[in-house]
């Protein structure tokens, strides 16, 4: 998640929001993280492979 100000929501808060909006439970996140900004290509697309690499590199 990229926060827009204030505290980042907890995993429980995100899951509650998704539940209240009818998203199927198998699609809920198992964890929530926070980054300053999404890595983007020059055309503005999110570089998902960079996010996956960062997740693999972070300590458990």
N, C-alpha and C positions, 0 to 999 in steps of 0.2 A: 504494500500500500504506500501511496505517497500522501502524507498528511496535508491537509489544507489549513492547518492551524489547530491549536489545542492538542489534547492528548489523542494518541492513536487508539482506536477501538480494540477491545480485547477479542480473543477468539470467540468467547461465549457471546459477546455482543453481535459480532458478525454473523454467527450461526443463528442467533435469534432473529436477526433482521431477515436473513434468507428464508428461515422457516415461515415467518409472518408474510413473506411475499411469494410463497408457494414454490420455491425452488426445491427440486427433489434432493433428498438427503445425500445420495451418492455424489452429488455435485458440490457439496459443501467443502470448504477448505479444511485441511487437517491442522494447519498452522497459519499464523499471520505474521508477516514481517514488515519492516518499515525501511524505506530507502528515501534518499533526498529527491531523486528524479529517475525516471525511466531512461535507460540507454536507448538512443534512437538513431536510425539511419539518417543520411542527409535528406531523404524525402519525408521523414517524420514517423516512420513505422517503428514500433517497439522491437528491439533486438532481443527476442526471447532466449536465444542461445546464450547471450551474455548473462541474463538473469539465471539461467540454469547453471552456468559455470560458477557464478558467485555463490549459489546455494551449495554446490559441491565443495567449494573452497572454505566455507565458513566452519568454525569449530562446532562440534556437536553439543 
